């Protein structure tokens, strides 16, 4: 038999189709419908730059989650599919493509590292003994995210002329981050630094999805990408921490203090370049098999559900009111955003056609407990405002919690309808995707309107 790795794409599809037709009780119409799904997957994957053999590997694995017969085929041919991928990576053609992307990624990563050092030309330096300069607090995301967007535009083969408009949000972010006369210790400056990356991440999403901006699927892919990039970045950071420690130790052994180089150059440049490299790793991993999202969501969903329920039970038992100091407000908002991100991540990993199961009920419990915590936080913030008046932090926290409240309430309602068989999972997906610009819009409002509204204090 001809080796599986040497078969052309159409012959591979024919073998897959023949496997399904040989199964007892399978109708021709069913096979044709599944083949249509497979070819749709192949078209999407090849449009994203995968070779035909690689696209077939990923498409068959994805189809395995949709149909039992296709899953059986994927399992039976798994070893040969992986051999195909390895052999292709050693051949001249795909290797040339891979080398091209490798050099491009390295170029974008080096550009990000250099961008971090550019402020030094204007007297803004990073030092291990000083606090992070205010310029870096406000502009760190502007030094890296435009290059990440450029990487996606390059990878997707987007035309330069039709993509120029994506420079507008980054240019606007640069203006609003630097034009306001923030005094020392300004609350609105901190809010700008926290909210600007959220607003600009939507612009990165437009580059990631290319010209498929108004369909749900690419945005759910972007949600999955965002979560996996965060995971890869943490893993790279842990390795970088070990590398940094060894660097300091080695130079200390010869009585040299390398802190000026490590914290002035190596760490900031590595942190910036790691964003591009992490994105590349996520893209490369998705070209093989998508398996991280389901595992992580099934691990952390019950943990965060127990955390939120435990917090609510403890507060009810002790009668202790919620403390709404600035640090705790930020912490609770981050927790609720993380929970919302976990719900999005779980939705991106789920087969929309699968029936409700126990994990869906657990997701509803997580959303419901987060909704209660958000309600408690809102009550505490409102009480604080009525007692001590308005401040930028309190208004920002109030708005963010209201945005999250609507998102959580809508998600809980749609999850409940899905579990009761009165709605589809696709409705929940559309709600989650449609609400993404609301989060980015609120973040942009905080960046643009809050400083002058509160007198830059």
N, C-alpha and C positions, 0 to 999 in steps of 0.2 A: 504493500500500500504506500502511496506517496506520503511523505512526512507531512504532518498537519501544518507545520510552520511554512511549508513551501506552497500550500494551496492558495490560489487567488481568492479574493474576497467573495465573489459570487459562488465559488465552489464550497466555501465554508458555510455560506448561508444555505446552500442546497443540502449540505450534510445535516445542518441543524433542522431544516424543514423536513427532511426525510426521517430523522429521529422522531419527530412529533407524529408524523403520519403513521409510523409503525406501531404506535401505541393503541391498544384496544379501546374502542368506543370514542375515538377522537374524530370529530367531523372536519371536513375540508374547510368549511367556513371558519371554524375556530383557528385552524392553522394559518389561514390567510389573514385573519385579524391580528394574530400574534406576530406574523411576519411584518405586517404594517407597522406595529409598534417597534419592532426591531429595527426596521429601516429608518424610522423617525429618529431613533436613538443614534444610529450610525451617522445620519446626516448632521445631527447636532454636534456629535463628537468630532467628526471630520472638519466641521466648520470651526471648531476650537483648536485645530492644528494637529490632531492625532492622525497617525498613519492608519491605513485601512485595517491592517491586522490588529493594531492596538485598539482601534475603535471597536472592532468585532469582539475582542476580549472583554472590554468594559461593558458593551451593550448586552452581551450574553449574561454577564454577571448581574446586571441590573434587571434583565428580563427574568432571571431566576427568582427575584423577589416578587414578581407579579404572577407567575404561573408555576404550578407544581411540575408540569412536564418539562418546561424550560429549565427549572431548577435542577431536575434530574440530569438533563443534558450538561448543564454547567458543571455539576459535580462529577459526572462521568468523564468529562474531557478536561477537567481542571489541570491535571498534570501537563497535558499537551499544550493547553493554553499558556501556562506559565513558561514552558519551554519555548513556545513561539515568541513570547515577549523577550526572553533572554537572548535567543538567537538573533532576533531582529536588532536588538541593541548592539550586537557585535558586528553587524553588517555595515558596509560602507555608507549606504544611503541614509538610514536613520541616524547613524553615528554622526554624519555631517550635520544633520538638522539639530541633533542634541548638542553638538559642540557650538553651533551658532547661538543657540539659546543660552548655553552656559556662559559664553563670552559676553552676551548681551546682559545677562543677570549680573555678572561681575562688574560690568561697566556701570549699570544703574546703582549697584551697591557702593562702588567707589565714589560715584557722584554724590550719593547721600552722605557718605562719610566726609567728603570735601565740603558739602554744603554746611555741615555742622561746624566746620572750622572757619567758614567765611566770616562770621561776625568778628573773629579775632583780628581781621584786617582793619576793623573800625574800633579797636580797643576793647571789645567785649570778650574776655578770656575766661576759660574754665579753670578753676583752681581747686585742689583737694582740701584746702583750708578755709575756703570761703563758701558762702551760700550760693546756690545756683542763681546766676544773674537773672534779673527780671526779664531781660530780653528773651532769654531761652525759655523761661516759663510761659511766656505769651506766644512764642514763635516756633517752638520745637516741632510741632506737627506740620508747620508750613515748610520746614526744611526737608521733610521726608515724604509726606503724603503726595505732593505733586509728582515726585519721581515714581512712586508706586502706581499712580494713575497713568503715567507715561508708559510704564512697563506693560500694563494691561492693554493700553491702546496699541502698543507695538505687537504684543503677542496676538491680539485679536485681528491684526491687520487693518486697523481703522484708518480711514483717509485723514490726512492732516487737516485739510480745509474744513471738513465736517465736524472735526473734534476741537476746533479752536475755542468754541464756546465754553468748554470745560475749564478753561483758564479763568473764567469770570469769577466763580466762587472762591478760588484760591487767591485771586487778586483782591477781591472784596475782603476776605479774611485777613490778608496782610494789612489792608488799610485800617480796618476796625481794631485790629490788635495793637496798632502802633500810633494811631492818630490821636487817641484820647489822652489828656494830661492826667494820668493816674498819679495820685500822691503816694508816698510810702505807706504801706499797710492798708491799701485800698481793698475793700471787699469786692468791688466790681471788677478789679483787676484779677483777683483769684477766680471769680466766676467766669471771666473771659477765658482764662487759661483752661478751665475745666470744660467749658461748653464748646469752644472752637473746634477741637478734634471731633466732637460728635456731629457738628454741623457739616464739616468737611468730609467725614466718612461717607456721607451720602453721595458726594461728588465722585469719590473713589468707586462707589457702587455703580454709578452711571458708566464709568470707564470699564468696569468689570463686565457689565451686562451688554456693553456695546450698543447696538441699535435695537435690542429687545427690551426696551425700557418699560413697556406697558403690558408685559405678560408676567404671570406669577412665578413660573418655573425658574427663570434666571435669577430672580431676586431671592428665592429660597436657596439657590446655589450660592449666592453671595452671603446669605446668612450663615450657611454651613462653612463657607470659606472663612468668614470672620472668626467663628468659634475655633476652627482648627488653626488659623494663624496665631491666635492668642496662645493656644497650647504649644505649638512649635516654638513660638517666641520665648515662652517660659523655659522650655527645654534648652534652647540655645543660650538663654541667660544663665541657667544653672551651669552649663558647660563653660560659659564665659567667666562665671565667678570662680570656678576652679582654676581656669587658665590665669586669671588675674592674681589669685593667691599665690600660685607657683611663680609667676613673674616677680612679684614683690619679694618672695622668699629668696629667689636666686640672686637678685641684685643686692639684697641685704647681706647675703653671704660674703660679698666682696665689699661691704661697707659703703654701698651706694644706695641712696634713696630714690627709687623709681616712681614715687607717688606723683611727681609733676607730669611725667609722661603717661603713666597709667590712667590717671583721672583727668588729665588735660587733653589727651589724645586717644589712647587705646579704648577706654570705656565708652566715651561719647561716640566715637567713630564706629565702634563695633555695634553699639546699640542702634545707630541709624542704619547701618548696612544690614543688620539682622532682620529688619522689617522686609527688605527686598528679598533676601535669601529665604526667609520664612515663607513668604508668599510663593516663591518658586517651588519650595518643597511641598507646599500644600497642593499646588497645581500638578506637580509630578506625581504625588500620591494619588490624586484623583484620576490620573491617567491609568492607574493600575486597578484599584478597587476601592470603593467607598465603604469603609467599615468602622471609622472612628466615631462618627456621630452617634450611631445606635448604642454603642458600648458606653460612651460617656453619659449620655442622657439617662440610661437605665441605672447607672451608678449614682449620679448626683441628684436625680429627681427625688428619690426617697430620702436622701440625706438632708436636702434643703426643706423638704416637707416636714420632717421631724424637727428640724431647727425652728421653723416658723411656728409649728404647733406647740413645741416646748416653750418658746418665748411667750406666746399668748396664754398658755396655761399657767406659767409662772407669774406673769403679770396679774392675772385674775386671782390667783391664790394669795399673793402677797399684797395686792391692792396698791402696788407702787405705780405712780404715774410715769409716763415716758419723759425722759430728760431731752430737751430740744436744744441743747447747746450746738454750736456750729459744727464741731467735729462729729457729733453723734448724728446730726441731720444728714451730713454728707455720707456717713457710714450707712444709714438706713436707706438713703436714696440709691447708693451703690448696690446694696443688697437687693432692693426691689428691681433695679435695672438688671442685675444678674439673674434673678428669677425669671424676668420677662425674656431675657436672652436665652435662658435654658428652655423655656417654652417654645421659642422660635426655633432653637436648635433641634429640639425633639420633633417639631413639625416638619423640619427640613429633612429629617432622617426617616420619616414614616411613609409607608406606601399609602397614598390617598384612597386607594380602592379597597384596602383591607378592612374587615369589620371591626367594631369596637372590641377592645380587650381590657384586661386588668390594668395594663400600663396607662391606658387612656383615662381610666377612673382615677389612677394615682396622679396623673397630670391635672385633672380637675380639682383634686384635693389640694395640690400645690398652688394652683391659681386661686382657689377659694381662700386658703390660709394667707396668701400674699395680699389678697383683697382686704381681709380683716386687718392685717398689719398696716396696710396703707391707710385704712380708715382711722385707725388709732393714731397714726402719725399725723394725719390731716387735722384731727381734733386737737392734738397737742400743739401743732403749729398755729392753728386758729386761736387757741387760748393764749398763746404767747404773744401773738400780734395784738389781740385785744387788750392785753395787760401792759405791754411795753412798746407798742407801736410798730411801724413798718421799718424794716431794714432790707438792704439788697439780698442778704442771705435768706431771710425768712420768706420774702416774696418769691425768690427763685425756688426755694424748697416747696412752697405752697403750689406754685405752678407746675413743677415737675411731678409732684404727687398727684395733682389733678389729672395731668396727662396720663400718668400710669394708672390711675383709678379707672379712667374711661377704657383704656386698653385692656386692663385686667377684667373689668366687668363684661366687656364685649366678648373676650375670650372665654370667660366662664359660661356665659349664656350659650355661645355656639358649641362649646364642649359638651354642655348638658344636653343640648338638642341632638348632638351627634350620638351620645351615649343612649339616648332614649329612642333612637331610630327616626327622629323627625327632621334631621338635617344631614348634610354631607360634610365630610372632613374638608373638602375643597372650599366650603364657605368659610371655615376657620382659617385656612391658609390665605384666602383672599383678604380677610379682615386683618390678619397679622402683617401681610405685605403692604396693604393700603395704609396702614398706620405708621409705617416706618418714616415717611416724610414729616409726620406730625412731631415725632421726637426731634428730628433734625431741625424742623422749623422753630420749635421752642428754643432749642439751643442757639440758633441763629438770632432769635429775638433777644435773648439774654446778652449775647455778644454785642449786638448793634444798638439796642435801646436802653439797657440798664445803666451803663456808665453815665450818659448825659441825664437820664431820668432821675438818678439818685446823686447827681452832682459829683460823680467820680469818687465817691467816698467808699 
